[in-house]
């Protein structure tokens, strides 16, 4: 047992001398990434608003789709209705936001923004709101140490 502790202690010391300590780099967006997120956010919320107010809640479209009309609007209405009834938008946004808090990246931030934007507009408000809060929390990192 003593020999195992000695070997483990030596390997940790040797590892620390070979591999320098990694620095935690704060997650910051470049101006191009901010512009990308603005475009993605506006397009996502615009599409969700179009789907909600011109396909789901518009009574003439709803009656025509319920009567059996087979158009792209009716199919997208059926898919969106199934997804928001099962809270898929909110749950997806929450999972992506938790991953973004653990390991921030622009890919996770974009996916979380898309899922949360769809969830906020399409009736998954609680989970999507929590996901947006976690996405913002992903920018919180410890301040660099001062000398």
Secondary structure, 3 states (H helix, E strand, C coil): CHHHHHHHHHHHHHHHHHCCCCCCCCCCCCHHHHHHHHHHHHHHHHHHHHHHHHHHCCHHHHHHHHCCCCCHHHHHHHHHHHHHHCCHHHHHHHHHHHHHHHCCCHHHHHHHHHHHHHHHHCCCHHHHHHHHHHHHHCCCCCCCCCC
